[in-house]
Amino acid sequence: MIQKISTLAVLTACWIGAVSAEVAVIVHPSNQQAINETYLKNLFTGKQKSFPDGSPAIVLNLPEGDSQQSLFNEKALGKSNAQLKAYWSKVIFTGKGTPPKEVTAAEMLNLVATNPSTIGVIDVSQADKSVRILIQY
Amino acid sequence: MNRFFVLLLLVASSNFYTVANDRIQFSGYGSVVGGKVLSGQVDPSGEKEFQVDFYDYAFYTTEFDFEQESMVAVQMRADVVENLSATVQLVAKGADGWSPDVDWAYLSYQVGQNGTLMAGRRMLPMYYFSEYMEVGYAYPWIRPPANLYWWEITQFNGLTYTHSFNFDDWTLNASVFGGRETQRDIKSHDFWRNRGGYYFPPEGTYISGTADVSWSKILGTNLALSNDWIDLRASYFRTHYNTTSDIFFTDELDLNNDGVVDQVIERFFKPDGSRYISGDWALTDFDLDFYGLGGSLAFQYVTLLVDYNYVVYDDGYGSEFPTFYVSLVYNHDVWQPYIGLSSAKLKLTKDWQGFGIGEAEEHQIVTLGVRYNLGSNAAIKLEYNDFSDKGDRLPWYDFSYHNDASLLSVGVDFVF
């Protein structure tokens, strides 16, 4: 019984953790495509350059070191900032691609709200109705 | 050394961190590495040496030295017109007297969503780490294993076409490349010449100074398959490998017939005034085939890195070089301790003028080290390498750089 209670407690903690997500992945409201987590990972690591419908994707990040961006890197990409930087160093200096452009939170909201090609991350509390929340961590 | 600091100062003062504008981007990387041979066998030069870079002729002795592998590179990428960009990389190395070289210069054209055509000067994609072997920040160790990454040619001028395919959570990058490359006055050949000879010219002929190496008719392909934890890469290319060197003949004159040489005349030029050049024979002019299979597997805490390669020369000896590398890296949040083993062998498969066949040499490097990430732009590394000569069996000779040696190095790698 004690074991069951503690299992329940762990589950509850997980559930609370999920609800108190802090970072959201946002797209333009007209973009109603379903994007799974693997696809998202490929978009943010430059392996995938377009949305599932084939239209080109412009990926945006918050400035390096931003706590929301770091959380996204950790949760969605499974990489620490240093690991991600090492990954991009390899890509940049072999001419295989460029990392997502970095913009401020205000620019992020404005760009994603106005350009249907964009996808970015933002603090969930800052995501208003001008954008569509795809997933949150 | 002054030039290094000037370059660093330039980098620090010119705000390279920021994107100058949307059309031009500056970035760069560098390493400050110092090392010292701890123990080993004395080479014919009278020193205990550990060779770390054959291309730039970098090696450590028992004296602590931090110019052998320290380097800084600045990359500029500019969007020329839509879908066309230009990339230039300037690299200055301590081993090269800090004189900046254009290591990379190419145009990149985006073909549709998934294709890229690159024209110009780039790294030659040989080993798993070849394309970014100088970007220390991008891998755990201080350097990729020196007994594998030993070629004089690391870049080429030519064309590369890459196409990427996505299916489910897998990405396949397929590329074909072709071109050529020549390196002149290679110091490592002088190094070998001074320490027991590199190849064996006819008696009375001496190789003078350095050598020129060219790899022509390079043609190859790379297939890279990855998902979020596996990254595999197969590589193949063929090239025509030619080494030439200025040589001279000596005439020993016994003027008074007393059996003692009185005068030695060195003849550098043929009667028609052109130089004597060595290189047009089966040991220095042949085809090379390179086969490689490598990859990384990222588990929850541990990353496994492997690379297996086979190089075949169509030379007089029928030389074959099986090499492999395996490394395990533990990924703590900021600490990455690692171990590695690299092994290289030379097998002679054809009997050249009675020289015999069989395994001619074999050497291994065992590596232990740790990387510590200082924020997300720099990492400090401490590494120990043990080079062991597993024997230079007959019919080969004992090359000096194959002697046993252990090396301790410390370095800081950074990106900006």
Interface residues (C-beta under 8 A of the other chain):
Chain A: T38 Y39 K41 N42 K47 Q48 K49 S50 G54 P56 E64 G65 G78 S80 N81 A82 Q83 L84 K85 A86 Y87 S89 K90 I92 F93 T94 G95 K96 T98
Chain B: Q25 S27 Y29 A73 Q75 R77 T87 Q89 W104 Y106 S108 Q113 N114 M118 R122 M123 E131 Y132 V135 Y137 A138 Y139 T162 S164 N166 D168 D169 T171 S226 N227 D228 N331 D333 V334 N373 G375 S376 N377 A379 V415
